[in-house]
Amino acid sequence: MAVTIEFRLSDRDYYKLRLLKRADKRSEITFNDYAEELLSDVLSRKYREYDRQGLIKEDEDD
């Protein structure tokens, strides 16, 4: 299942994201696709970190 999320970046964060994309040599994908991949990677790392610490409780109401 995929969920579409719309959000805004400050000019400063947008600039940083452009520099990250360039540093990763990912010119073959769109800016939005790169941002999506980057966010997915960050979420996965954070989830694993919190899971190791026992902070993740599955099926809890938000």
CHARMM-style PDB file with segment names, atoms N, HN, CA, C and O in Angstrom:
ATOM      1  N   MET     1       0.842  -1.167   0.000  1.00  0.00      PROA
ATOM      2  CA  MET     1       0.000   0.000   0.000  1.00  0.00      PROA
ATOM      3  C   MET     1       0.896   1.242   0.000  1.00  0.00      PROA
ATOM      4  O   MET     1       1.897   1.297   0.715  1.00  0.00      PROA
ATOM      5  N   ALA     2       0.534   2.208  -0.789  1.00  0.00      PROA
ATOM      6  HN  ALA     2      -0.279   2.164  -1.370  1.00  0.00      PROA
ATOM      7  CA  ALA     2       1.274   3.476  -0.836  1.00  0.00      PROA
ATOM      8  C   ALA     2       0.366   4.602  -0.383  1.00  0.00      PROA
ATOM      9  O   ALA     2      -0.829   4.617  -0.679  1.00  0.00      PROA
ATOM     10  N   VAL     3       0.938   5.525   0.326  1.00  0.00      PROA
ATOM     11  HN  VAL     3       1.909   5.513   0.567  1.00  0.00      PROA
ATOM     12  CA  VAL     3       0.207   6.689   0.814  1.00  0.00      PROA
ATOM     13  C   VAL     3       0.879   7.926   0.232  1.00  0.00      PROA
ATOM     14  O   VAL     3       2.105   8.040   0.246  1.00  0.00      PROA
ATOM     15  N   THR     4       0.084   8.834  -0.271  1.00  0.00      PROA
ATOM     16  HN  THR     4      -0.911   8.741  -0.282  1.00  0.00      PROA
ATOM     17  CA  THR     4       0.621  10.082  -0.795  1.00  0.00      PROA
ATOM     18  C   THR     4       0.593  11.133   0.297  1.00  0.00      PROA
ATOM     19  O   THR     4      -0.444  11.386   0.910  1.00  0.00      PROA
ATOM     20  N   ILE     5       1.742  11.741   0.532  1.00  0.00      PROA
ATOM     21  HN  ILE     5       2.584  11.536   0.033  1.00  0.00      PROA
ATOM     22  CA  ILE     5       1.860  12.786   1.540  1.00  0.00      PROA
ATOM     23  C   ILE     5       2.409  14.028   0.851  1.00  0.00      PROA
ATOM     24  O   ILE     5       3.408  13.968   0.134  1.00  0.00      PROA
ATOM     25  N   GLU     6       1.758  15.125   1.072  1.00  0.00      PROA
ATOM     26  HN  GLU     6       0.946  15.174   1.654  1.00  0.00      PROA
ATOM     27  CA  GLU     6       2.231  16.384   0.507  1.00  0.00      PROA
ATOM     28  C   GLU     6       2.815  17.226   1.635  1.00  0.00      PROA
ATOM     29  O   GLU     6       2.191  17.376   2.685  1.00  0.00      PROA
ATOM     30  N   PHE     7       3.999  17.771   1.424  1.00  0.00      PROA
ATOM     31  HN  PHE     7       4.506  17.649   0.570  1.00  0.00      PROA
ATOM     32  CA  PHE     7       4.609  18.613   2.442  1.00  0.00      PROA
ATOM     33  C   PHE     7       5.451  19.692   1.777  1.00  0.00      PROA
ATOM     34  O   PHE     7       5.736  19.630   0.581  1.00  0.00      PROA
ATOM     35  N   ARG     8       5.834  20.662   2.557  1.00  0.00      PROA
ATOM     36  HN  ARG     8       5.602  20.712   3.528  1.00  0.00      PROA
ATOM     37  CA  ARG     8       6.644  21.775   2.060  1.00  0.00      PROA
ATOM     38  C   ARG     8       8.017  21.748   2.720  1.00  0.00      PROA
ATOM     39  O   ARG     8       8.161  21.357   3.878  1.00  0.00      PROA
ATOM     40  N   LEU     9       9.016  22.168   1.961  1.00  0.00      PROA
ATOM     41  HN  LEU     9       8.899  22.485   1.020  1.00  0.00      PROA
ATOM     42  CA  LEU     9      10.365  22.316   2.489  1.00  0.00      PROA
ATOM     43  C   LEU     9      10.729  23.790   2.501  1.00  0.00      PROA
ATOM     44  O   LEU     9      10.331  24.550   1.618  1.00  0.00      PROA
ATOM     45  N   SER    10      11.477  24.178   3.496  1.00  0.00      PROA
ATOM     46  HN  SER    10      11.800  23.561   4.214  1.00  0.00      PROA
ATOM     47  CA  SER    10      12.005  25.544   3.491  1.00  0.00      PROA
ATOM     48  C   SER    10      13.002  25.654   2.335  1.00  0.00      PROA
ATOM     49  O   SER    10      13.494  24.641   1.837  1.00  0.00      PROA
ATOM     50  N   ASP    11      13.291  26.860   1.921  1.00  0.00      PROA
ATOM     51  HN  ASP    11      12.891  27.683   2.325  1.00  0.00      PROA
ATOM     52  CA  ASP    11      14.278  27.063   0.856  1.00  0.00      PROA
ATOM     53  C   ASP    11      15.616  26.440   1.233  1.00  0.00      PROA
ATOM     54  O   ASP    11      16.299  25.856   0.392  1.00  0.00      PROA
ATOM     55  N   ARG    12      15.977  26.569   2.486  1.00  0.00      PROA
ATOM     56  HN  ARG    12      15.422  27.044   3.169  1.00  0.00      PROA
ATOM     57  CA  ARG    12      17.250  26.025   2.968  1.00  0.00      PROA
ATOM     58  C   ARG    12      17.289  24.500   2.853  1.00  0.00      PROA
ATOM     59  O   ARG    12      18.282  23.935   2.396  1.00  0.00      PROA
ATOM     60  N   ASP    13      16.204  23.834   3.270  1.00  0.00      PROA
ATOM     61  HN  ASP    13      15.397  24.294   3.641  1.00  0.00      PROA
ATOM     62  CA  ASP    13      16.147  22.374   3.181  1.00  0.00      PROA
ATOM     63  C   ASP    13      16.067  21.903   1.732  1.00  0.00      PROA
ATOM     64  O   ASP    13      16.644  20.874   1.382  1.00  0.00      PROA
ATOM     65  N   TYR    14      15.360  22.644   0.894  1.00  0.00      PROA
ATOM     66  HN  TYR    14      14.891  23.480   1.178  1.00  0.00      PROA
ATOM     67  CA  TYR    14      15.283  22.316  -0.530  1.00  0.00      PROA
ATOM     68  C   TYR    14      16.685  22.361  -1.139  1.00  0.00      PROA
ATOM     69  O   TYR    14      17.064  21.473  -1.903  1.00  0.00      PROA
ATOM     70  N   TYR    15      17.441  23.386  -0.804  1.00  0.00      PROA
ATOM     71  HN  TYR    15      17.133  24.107  -0.184  1.00  0.00      PROA
ATOM     72  CA  TYR    15      18.806  23.522  -1.300  1.00  0.00      PROA
ATOM     73  C   TYR    15      19.665  22.342  -0.835  1.00  0.00      PROA
ATOM     74  O   TYR    15      20.432  21.783  -1.620  1.00  0.00      PROA
ATOM     75  N   LYS    16      19.539  21.967   0.429  1.00  0.00      PROA
ATOM     76  HN  LYS    16      18.917  22.420   1.067  1.00  0.00      PROA
ATOM     77  CA  LYS    16      20.288  20.822   0.964  1.00  0.00      PROA
ATOM     78  C   LYS    16      19.921  19.542   0.221  1.00  0.00      PROA
ATOM     79  O   LYS    16      20.791  18.733  -0.100  1.00  0.00      PROA
ATOM     80  N   LEU    17      18.636  19.364  -0.049  1.00  0.00      PROA
ATOM     81  HN  LEU    17      17.929  20.022   0.211  1.00  0.00      PROA
ATOM     82  CA  LEU    17      18.183  18.171  -0.766  1.00  0.00      PROA
ATOM     83  C   LEU    17      18.757  18.135  -2.177  1.00  0.00      PROA
ATOM     84  O   LEU    17      19.158  17.073  -2.653  1.00  0.00      PROA
ATOM     85  N   ARG    18      18.803  19.273  -2.844  1.00  0.00      PROA
ATOM     86  HN  ARG    18      18.478  20.136  -2.457  1.00  0.00      PROA
ATOM     87  CA  ARG    18      19.410  19.350  -4.180  1.00  0.00      PROA
ATOM     88  C   ARG    18      20.881  18.951  -4.122  1.00  0.00      PROA
ATOM     89  O   ARG    18      21.362  18.218  -4.987  1.00  0.00      PROA
ATOM     90  N   LEU    19      21.596  19.432  -3.105  1.00  0.00      PROA
ATOM     91  HN  LEU    19      21.205  20.027  -2.402  1.00  0.00      PROA
ATOM     92  CA  LEU    19      23.017  19.103  -2.969  1.00  0.00      PROA
ATOM     93  C   LEU    19      23.219  17.619  -2.666  1.00  0.00      PROA
ATOM     94  O   LEU    19      24.154  17.002  -3.179  1.00  0.00      PROA
ATOM     95  N   LEU    20      22.349  17.045  -1.837  1.00  0.00      PROA
ATOM     96  HN  LEU    20      21.589  17.546  -1.421  1.00  0.00      PROA
ATOM     97  CA  LEU    20      22.436  15.608  -1.549  1.00  0.00      PROA
ATOM     98  C   LEU    20      22.221  14.783  -2.812  1.00  0.00      PROA
ATOM     99  O   LEU    20      22.947  13.820  -3.059  1.00  0.00      PROA
ATOM    100  N   LYS    21      21.234  15.155  -3.604  1.00  0.00      PROA
ATOM    101  HN  LYS    21      20.645  15.938  -3.403  1.00  0.00      PROA
ATOM    102  CA  LYS    21      20.943  14.436  -4.853  1.00  0.00      PROA
ATOM    103  C   LYS    21      22.150  14.490  -5.779  1.00  0.00      PROA
ATOM    104  O   LYS    21      22.525  13.487  -6.386  1.00  0.00      PROA
ATOM    105  N   ARG    22      22.748  15.655  -5.881  1.00  0.00      PROA
ATOM    106  HN  ARG    22      22.444  16.471  -5.388  1.00  0.00      PROA
ATOM    107  CA  ARG    22      23.931  15.812  -6.731  1.00  0.00      PROA
ATOM    108  C   ARG    22      25.095  14.975  -6.190  1.00  0.00      PROA
ATOM    109  O   ARG    22      25.787  14.310  -6.961  1.00  0.00      PROA
ATOM    110  N   ALA    23      25.314  15.003  -4.879  1.00  0.00      PROA
ATOM    111  HN  ALA    23      24.752  15.543  -4.253  1.00  0.00      PROA
ATOM    112  CA  ALA    23      26.410  14.246  -4.263  1.00  0.00      PROA
ATOM    113  C   ALA    23      26.216  12.743  -4.432  1.00  0.00      PROA
ATOM    114  O   ALA    23      27.187  11.999  -4.564  1.00  0.00      PROA
ATOM    115  N   ASP    24      24.958  12.298  -4.429  1.00  0.00      PROA
ATOM    116  HN  ASP    24      24.169  12.903  -4.321  1.00  0.00      PROA
ATOM    117  CA  ASP    24      24.652  10.877  -4.624  1.00  0.00      PROA
ATOM    118  C   ASP    24      24.740  10.460  -6.087  1.00  0.00      PROA
ATOM    119  O   ASP    24      24.609   9.281  -6.414  1.00  0.00      PROA
ATOM    120  N   LYS    25      24.966  11.448  -6.974  1.00  0.00      PROA
ATOM    121  HN  LYS    25      25.073  12.406  -6.709  1.00  0.00      PROA
ATOM    122  CA  LYS    25      25.043  11.185  -8.423  1.00  0.00      PROA
ATOM    123  C   LYS    25      23.775  10.494  -8.916  1.00  0.00      PROA
ATOM    124  O   LYS    25      23.838   9.506  -9.647  1.00  0.00      PROA
ATOM    125  N   ARG    26      22.623  11.028  -8.506  1.00  0.00      PROA
ATOM    126  HN  ARG    26      22.572  11.831  -7.912  1.00  0.00      PROA
ATOM    127  CA  ARG    26      21.332  10.439  -8.864  1.00  0.00      PROA
ATOM    128  C   ARG    26      20.590  11.303  -9.889  1.00  0.00      PROA
ATOM    129  O   ARG    26      19.399  11.569  -9.727  1.00  0.00      PROA
ATOM    130  N   SER    27      21.274  11.732 -10.922  1.00  0.00      PROA
ATOM    131  HN  SER    27      22.241  11.515 -11.054  1.00  0.00      PROA
ATOM    132  CA  SER    27      20.670  12.613 -11.926  1.00  0.00      PROA
ATOM    133  C   SER    27      19.631  11.897 -12.783  1.00  0.00      PROA
ATOM    134  O   SER    27      18.848  12.549 -13.474  1.00  0.00      PROA
ATOM    135  N   GLU    28      19.612  10.566 -12.748  1.00  0.00      PROA
ATOM    136  HN  GLU    28      20.248  10.036 -12.186  1.00  0.00      PROA
ATOM    137  CA  GLU    28      18.686   9.811 -13.602  1.00  0.00      PROA
ATOM    138  C   GLU    28      17.258   9.771 -13.054  1.00  0.00      PROA
ATOM    139  O   GLU    28      16.344   9.354 -13.766  1.00  0.00      PROA
ATOM    140  N   ILE    29      17.051  10.190 -11.821  1.00  0.00      PROA
ATOM    141  HN  ILE    29      17.794  10.529 -11.243  1.00  0.00      PROA
ATOM    142  CA  ILE    29      15.702  10.170 -11.263  1.00  0.00      PROA
ATOM    143  C   ILE    29      15.233  11.594 -10.986  1.00  0.00      PROA
ATOM    144  O   ILE    29      16.033  12.524 -10.886  1.00  0.00      PROA
ATOM    145  N   THR    30      13.933  11.736 -10.866  1.00  0.00      PROA
ATOM    146  HN  THR    30      13.283  10.980 -10.947  1.00  0.00      PROA
ATOM    147  CA  THR    30      13.374  13.062 -10.606  1.00  0.00      PROA
ATOM    148  C   THR    30      13.686  13.494  -9.176  1.00  0.00      PROA
ATOM    149  O   THR    30      14.002  12.678  -8.310  1.00  0.00      PROA
ATOM    150  N   PHE    31      13.588  14.776  -8.966  1.00  0.00      PROA
ATOM    151  HN  PHE    31      13.332  15.439  -9.670  1.00  0.00      PROA
ATOM    152  CA  PHE    31      13.818  15.335  -7.634  1.00  0.00      PROA
ATOM    153  C   PHE    31      12.840  14.732  -6.630  1.00  0.00      PROA
ATOM    154  O   PHE    31      13.238  14.358  -5.527  1.00  0.00      PROA
ATOM    155  N   ASN    32      11.568  14.636  -7.000  1.00  0.00      PROA
ATOM    156  HN  ASN    32      11.244  14.941  -7.896  1.00  0.00      PROA
ATOM    157  CA  ASN    32      10.558  14.086  -6.092  1.00  0.00      PROA
ATOM    158  C   ASN    32      10.826  12.625  -5.762  1.00  0.00      PROA
ATOM    159  O   ASN    32      10.663  12.211  -4.614  1.00  0.00      PROA
ATOM    160  N   ASP    33      11.236  11.836  -6.759  1.00  0.00      PROA
ATOM    161  HN  ASP    33      11.368  12.172  -7.691  1.00  0.00      PROA
ATOM    162  CA  ASP    33      11.551  10.431  -6.503  1.00  0.00      PROA
ATOM    163  C   ASP    33      12.754  10.299  -5.572  1.00  0.00      PROA
ATOM    164  O   ASP    33      12.782   9.429  -4.701  1.00  0.00      PROA
ATOM    165  N   TYR    34      13.744  11.165  -5.761  1.00  0.00      PROA
ATOM    166  HN  TYR    34      13.721  11.872  -6.468  1.00  0.00      PROA
ATOM    167  CA  TYR    34      14.908  11.144  -4.878  1.00  0.00      PROA
ATOM    168  C   TYR    34      14.499  11.488  -3.446  1.00  0.00      PROA
ATOM    169  O   TYR    34      14.919  10.826  -2.497  1.00  0.00      PROA
ATOM    170  N   ALA    35      13.681  12.521  -3.301  1.00  0.00      PROA
ATOM    171  HN  ALA    35      13.340  13.058  -4.072  1.00  0.00      PROA
ATOM    172  CA  ALA    35      13.217  12.923  -1.967  1.00  0.00      PROA
ATOM    173  C   ALA    35      12.436  11.786  -1.312  1.00  0.00      PROA
ATOM    174  O   ALA    35      12.568  11.547  -0.112  1.00  0.00      PROA
ATOM    175  N   GLU    36      11.623  11.086  -2.103  1.00  0.00      PROA
ATOM    176  HN  GLU    36      11.515  11.280  -3.078  1.00  0.00      PROA
ATOM    177  CA  GLU    36      10.843   9.957  -1.577  1.00  0.00      PROA
ATOM    178  C   GLU    36      11.763   8.842  -1.099  1.00  0.00      PROA
ATOM    179  O   GLU    36      11.551   8.290  -0.020  1.00  0.00      PROA
ATOM    180  N   GLU    37      12.784   8.502  -1.887  1.00  0.00      PROA
ATOM    181  HN  GLU    37      12.956   8.951  -2.764  1.00  0.00      PROA
ATOM    182  CA  GLU    37      13.742   7.468  -1.488  1.00  0.00      PROA
ATOM    183  C   GLU    37      14.481   7.861  -0.213  1.00  0.00      PROA
ATOM    184  O   GLU    37      14.658   7.048   0.694  1.00  0.00      PROA
ATOM    185  N   LEU    38      14.904   9.103  -0.160  1.00  0.00      PROA
ATOM    186  HN  LEU    38      14.760   9.764  -0.897  1.00  0.00      PROA
ATOM    187  CA  LEU    38      15.642   9.586   1.001  1.00  0.00      PROA
ATOM    188  C   LEU    38      14.784   9.532   2.261  1.00  0.00      PROA
ATOM    189  O   LEU    38      15.247   9.080   3.308  1.00  0.00      PROA
ATOM    190  N   LEU    39      13.556   9.982   2.167  1.00  0.00      PROA
ATOM    191  HN  LEU    39      13.180  10.349   1.316  1.00  0.00      PROA
ATOM    192  CA  LEU    39      12.652   9.948   3.314  1.00  0.00      PROA
ATOM    193  C   LEU    39      12.381   8.510   3.749  1.00  0.00      PROA
ATOM    194  O   LEU    39      12.349   8.220   4.945  1.00  0.00      PROA
ATOM    195  N   SER    40      12.187   7.618   2.795  1.00  0.00      PROA
ATOM    196  HN  SER    40      12.212   7.853   1.824  1.00  0.00      PROA
ATOM    197  CA  SER    40      11.948   6.213   3.114  1.00  0.00      PROA
ATOM    198  C   SER    40      13.142   5.611   3.860  1.00  0.00      PROA
ATOM    199  O   SER    40      12.967   4.876   4.831  1.00  0.00      PROA
ATOM    200  N   ASP    41      14.353   5.927   3.400  1.00  0.00      PROA
ATOM    201  HN  ASP    41      14.496   6.524   2.611  1.00  0.00      PROA
ATOM    202  CA  ASP    41      15.562   5.432   4.071  1.00  0.00      PROA
ATOM    203  C   ASP    41      15.663   5.958   5.499  1.00  0.00      PROA
ATOM    204  O   ASP    41      15.992   5.208   6.418  1.00  0.00      PROA
ATOM    205  N   VAL    42      15.385   7.233   5.681  1.00  0.00      PROA
ATOM    206  HN  VAL    42      15.118   7.841   4.934  1.00  0.00      PROA
ATOM    207  CA  VAL    42      15.453   7.839   7.015  1.00  0.00      PROA
ATOM    208  C   VAL    42      14.417   7.205   7.942  1.00  0.00      PROA
ATOM    209  O   VAL    42      14.718   6.896   9.095  1.00  0.00      PROA
ATOM    210  N   LEU    43      13.199   7.013   7.439  1.00  0.00      PROA
ATOM    211  HN  LEU    43      12.954   7.264   6.503  1.00  0.00      PROA
ATOM    212  CA  LEU    43      12.152   6.389   8.255  1.00  0.00      PROA
ATOM    213  C   LEU    43      12.535   4.965   8.652  1.00  0.00      PROA
ATOM    214  O   LEU    43      12.319   4.559   9.794  1.00  0.00      PROA
ATOM    215  N   SER    44      13.099   4.210   7.720  1.00  0.00      PROA
ATOM    216  HN  SER    44      13.275   4.540   6.793  1.00  0.00      PROA
ATOM    217  CA  SER    44      13.508   2.831   8.017  1.00  0.00      PROA
ATOM    218  C   SER    44      14.593   2.788   9.083  1.00  0.00      PROA
ATOM    219  O   SER    44      14.528   1.975  10.006  1.00  0.00      PROA
ATOM    220  N   ARG    45      15.591   3.660   8.959  1.00  0.00      PROA
ATOM    221  HN  ARG    45      15.644   4.320   8.210  1.00  0.00      PROA
ATOM    222  CA  ARG    45      16.669   3.697   9.957  1.00  0.00      PROA
ATOM    223  C   ARG    45      16.139   4.081  11.331  1.00  0.00      PROA
ATOM    224  O   ARG    45      16.503   3.470  12.335  1.00  0.00      PROA
ATOM    225  N   LYS    46      15.280   5.090  11.373  1.00  0.00      PROA
ATOM    226  HN  LYS    46      14.984   5.586  10.556  1.00  0.00      PROA
ATOM    227  CA  LYS    46      14.725   5.547  12.650  1.00  0.00      PROA
ATOM    228  C   LYS    46      13.868   4.440  13.277  1.00  0.00      PROA
ATOM    229  O   LYS    46      13.926   4.223  14.487  1.00  0.00      PROA
ATOM    230  N   TYR    47      13.083   3.746  12.464  1.00  0.00      PROA
ATOM    231  HN  TYR    47      13.036   3.922  11.481  1.00  0.00      PROA
ATOM    232  CA  TYR    47      12.244   2.656  12.957  1.00  0.00      PROA
ATOM    233  C   TYR    47      13.116   1.556  13.577  1.00  0.00      PROA
ATOM    234  O   TYR    47      12.839   1.086  14.680  1.00  0.00      PROA
ATOM    235  N   ARG    48      14.174   1.151  12.855  1.00  0.00      PROA
ATOM    236  HN  ARG    48      14.399   1.533  11.959  1.00  0.00      PROA
ATOM    237  CA  ARG    48      15.061   0.099  13.380  1.00  0.00      PROA
ATOM    238  C   ARG    48      15.705   0.531  14.696  1.00  0.00      PROA
ATOM    239  O   ARG    48      15.808  -0.256  15.637  1.00  0.00      PROA
ATOM    240  N   GLU    49      16.135   1.791  14.750  1.00  0.00      PROA
ATOM    241  HN  GLU    49      16.051   2.431  13.986  1.00  0.00      PROA
ATOM    242  CA  GLU    49      16.754   2.314  15.969  1.00  0.00      PROA
ATOM    243  C   GLU    49      15.774   2.269  17.143  1.00  0.00      PROA
ATOM    244  O   GLU    49      16.131   1.804  18.225  1.00  0.00      PROA
ATOM    245  N   TYR    50      14.564   2.740  16.943  1.00  0.00      PROA
ATOM    246  HN  TYR    50      14.274   3.118  16.064  1.00  0.00      PROA
ATOM    247  CA  TYR    50      13.562   2.747  18.012  1.00  0.00      PROA
ATOM    248  C   TYR    50      13.130   1.329  18.371  1.00  0.00      PROA
ATOM    249  O   TYR    50      12.854   1.045  19.536  1.00  0.00      PROA
ATOM    250  N   ASP    51      13.069   0.440  17.386  1.00  0.00      PROA
ATOM    251  HN  ASP    51      13.293   0.671  16.439  1.00  0.00      PROA
ATOM    252  CA  ASP    51      12.698  -0.949  17.646  1.00  0.00      PROA
ATOM    253  C   ASP    51      13.752  -1.617  18.528  1.00  0.00      PROA
ATOM    254  O   ASP    51      13.409  -2.345  19.460  1.00  0.00      PROA
ATOM    255  N   ARG    52      15.024  -1.374  18.240  1.00  0.00      PROA
ATOM    256  HN  ARG    52      15.302  -0.783  17.484  1.00  0.00      PROA
ATOM    257  CA  ARG    52      16.109  -1.934  19.067  1.00  0.00      PROA
ATOM    258  C   ARG    52      16.024  -1.431  20.502  1.00  0.00      PROA
ATOM    259  O   ARG    52      16.381  -2.149  21.436  1.00  0.00      PROA
ATOM    260  N   GLN    53      15.556  -0.216  20.679  1.00  0.00      PROA
ATOM    261  HN  GLN    53      15.266   0.368  19.920  1.00  0.00      PROA
ATOM    262  CA  GLN    53      15.428   0.366  22.014  1.00  0.00      PROA
ATOM    263  C   GLN    53      14.129  -0.046  22.700  1.00  0.00      PROA
ATOM    264  O   GLN    53      13.883   0.337  23.844  1.00  0.00      PROA
ATOM    265  N   GLY    54      13.300  -0.823  22.010  1.00  0.00      PROA
ATOM    266  HN  GLY    54      13.500  -1.134  21.081  1.00  0.00      PROA
ATOM    267  CA  GLY    54      12.041  -1.268  22.587  1.00  0.00      PROA
ATOM    268  C   GLY    54      10.969  -0.194  22.631  1.00  0.00      PROA
ATOM    269  O   GLY    54      10.007  -0.305  23.391  1.00  0.00      PROA
ATOM    270  N   LEU    55      11.127   0.839  21.825  1.00  0.00      PROA
ATOM    271  HN  LEU    55      11.908   0.928  21.208  1.00  0.00      PROA
ATOM    272  CA  LEU    55      10.176   1.949  21.838  1.00  0.00      PROA
ATOM    273  C   LEU    55       9.003   1.750  20.878  1.00  0.00      PROA
ATOM    274  O   LEU    55       8.008   2.470  20.959  1.00  0.00      PROA
ATOM    275  N   ILE    56       9.115   0.780  19.975  1.00  0.00      PROA
ATOM    276  HN  ILE    56       9.923   0.195  19.910  1.00  0.00      PROA
ATOM    277  CA  ILE    56       8.054   0.536  18.990  1.00  0.00      PROA
ATOM    278  C   ILE    56       7.054  -0.456  19.567  1.00  0.00      PROA
ATOM    279  O   ILE    56       7.410  -1.570  19.952  1.00  0.00      PROA
ATOM    280  N   LYS    57       5.820  -0.037  19.618  1.00  0.00      PROA
ATOM    281  HN  LYS    57       5.531   0.868  19.305  1.00  0.00      PROA
ATOM    282  CA  LYS    57       4.727  -0.897  20.082  1.00  0.00      PROA
ATOM    283  C   LYS    57       3.747  -1.026  18.924  1.00  0.00      PROA
ATOM    284  O   LYS    57       3.008  -0.086  18.630  1.00  0.00      PROA
ATOM    285  N   GLU    58       3.734  -2.161  18.276  1.00  0.00      PROA
ATOM    286  HN  GLU    58       4.335  -2.924  18.514  1.00  0.00      PROA
ATOM    287  CA  GLU    58       2.883  -2.383  17.104  1.00  0.00      PROA
ATOM    288  C   GLU    58       1.404  -2.270  17.452  1.00  0.00      PROA
ATOM    289  O   GLU    58       0.977  -2.595  18.559  1.00  0.00      PROA
ATOM    290  N   ASP    59       0.644  -1.802  16.481  1.00  0.00      PROA
ATOM    291  HN  ASP    59       0.991  -1.538  15.581  1.00  0.00      PROA
ATOM    292  CA  ASP    59      -0.818  -1.721  16.553  1.00  0.00      PROA
ATOM    293  C   ASP    59      -1.343  -0.805  17.653  1.00  0.00      PROA
ATOM    294  O   ASP    59      -2.475  -0.974  18.107  1.00  0.00      PROA
ATOM    295  N   GLU    60      -0.547   0.148  18.081  1.00  0.00      PROA
ATOM    296  HN  GLU    60       0.372   0.285  17.713  1.00  0.00      PROA
ATOM    297  CA  GLU    60      -1.048   1.136  19.034  1.00  0.00      PROA
ATOM    298  C   GLU    60      -1.806   2.206  18.274  1.00  0.00      PROA
ATOM    299  O   GLU    60      -1.472   2.524  17.132  1.00  0.00      PROA
ATOM    300  N   ASP    61      -2.823   2.759  18.906  1.00  0.00      PROA
ATOM    301  HN  ASP    61      -3.095   2.501  19.834  1.00  0.00      PROA
ATOM    302  CA  ASP    61      -3.503   3.905  18.311  1.00  0.00      PROA
ATOM    303  C   ASP    61      -2.603   5.117  18.451  1.00  0.00      PROA
ATOM    304  O   ASP    61      -1.947   5.305  19.475  1.00  0.00      PROA
ATOM    305  N   ASP    62      -2.580   5.936  17.411  1.00  0.00      PROA
ATOM    306  HN  ASP    62      -3.113   5.783  16.579  1.00  0.00      PROA
ATOM    307  CA  ASP    62      -1.740   7.153  17.449  1.00  0.00      PROA
ATOM    308  C   ASP    62      -2.340   8.196  18.327  1.00  0.00      PROA
ATOM    309  OT1 ASP    62      -1.773   9.279  18.476  1.00  0.00      PROA
TER     310      ASP     62
END
